[in-house]
Amino acid sequence: MFGAAWCGDCRRTKKQLDSLGVAYTYVDLEADPAAADVARDISGRTNIPVVVYPDASHQVEPSNADVESKLRELALI
């Protein structure tokens, strides 16, 4: 997951993943500004969060329902 502390949607998605007990890597774009280019290359957008899944799909600014649905599809929850 690519995100930043100042981003409300990022905090919400991070909290959701934590509460579901899903293992993930958090890439803090404030700590690693160059990672913003990676996130943009993946999503084609500058919006965050960008959540990348094990099947190489991704979601940009997903709702909690979108994240949960994808995690269930991948049998991660």
C-alpha positions as CSV (number, residue, x, y, z in Angstrom):
1,M,0.0,0.0,0.0
2,F,1.3,3.4,-1.0
3,G,0.2,6.2,1.2
4,A,1.0,9.2,3.5
5,A,0.1,10.1,7.1
6,W,-1.7,13.3,6.0
7,C,-4.1,11.3,3.8
8,G,-7.4,10.5,5.4
9,D,-8.2,7.7,3.0
10,C,-4.7,6.2,3.6
11,R,-5.2,6.2,7.3
12,R,-8.7,4.6,6.9
13,T,-7.4,1.8,4.6
14,K,-4.3,1.2,6.7
15,K,-6.6,0.8,9.8
16,Q,-8.9,-1.6,7.9
17,L,-6.0,-3.8,6.8
18,D,-4.7,-3.8,10.4
19,S,-8.1,-4.7,11.8
20,L,-8.5,-7.5,9.4
21,G,-5.1,-8.9,10.2
22,V,-3.9,-8.8,6.6
23,A,-0.1,-8.7,6.1
24,Y,1.0,-5.9,3.9
25,T,3.9,-3.5,3.2
26,Y,3.2,0.1,3.8
27,V,5.2,2.5,1.6
28,D,5.2,6.0,3.2
29,L,5.4,8.5,0.4
30,E,6.6,11.2,2.8
31,A,9.6,9.1,4.0
32,D,10.3,7.9,0.4
33,P,9.2,10.6,-2.1
34,A,10.6,8.6,-5.0
35,A,8.0,5.9,-4.3
36,A,5.4,8.4,-5.5
37,D,6.7,7.8,-9.0
38,V,6.3,4.0,-8.5
39,A,2.7,4.5,-7.3
40,R,1.9,6.7,-10.3
41,D,3.4,4.2,-12.7
42,I,1.2,1.5,-11.2
43,S,-2.0,3.4,-11.1
44,G,-1.6,6.0,-13.8
45,R,-2.8,8.6,-11.3
46,T,-1.4,10.7,-8.5
47,N,-4.2,9.9,-6.0
48,I,-3.5,7.8,-2.9
49,P,-3.8,5.3,-1.4
50,V,-2.8,2.9,-4.0
51,V,-3.4,-0.7,-2.8
52,V,-1.5,-3.4,-4.8
53,Y,-2.7,-7.0,-4.4
54,P,-0.9,-10.3,-4.7
55,D,-2.5,-10.9,-8.1
56,A,-0.9,-7.6,-9.4
57,S,-4.2,-5.8,-9.5
58,H,-4.5,-2.5,-7.7
59,Q,-7.1,0.0,-6.4
60,V,-6.8,3.7,-6.1
61,E,-8.7,5.4,-3.2
62,P,-10.7,2.3,-2.6
63,S,-13.7,2.2,-0.2
64,N,-13.6,-0.2,2.7
65,A,-16.1,-2.3,0.8
66,D,-13.9,-2.4,-2.3
67,V,-10.9,-3.5,-0.2
68,E,-12.9,-6.2,1.7
69,S,-14.4,-7.5,-1.6
70,K,-11.0,-7.8,-3.2
71,L,-9.4,-9.5,-0.1
72,R,-12.3,-12.0,-0.1
73,E,-11.9,-12.7,-3.8
74,L,-8.2,-13.5,-3.2
75,A,-9.1,-15.6,-0.1
76,L,-7.0,-13.4,2.1
77,I,-9.7,-13.0,4.7
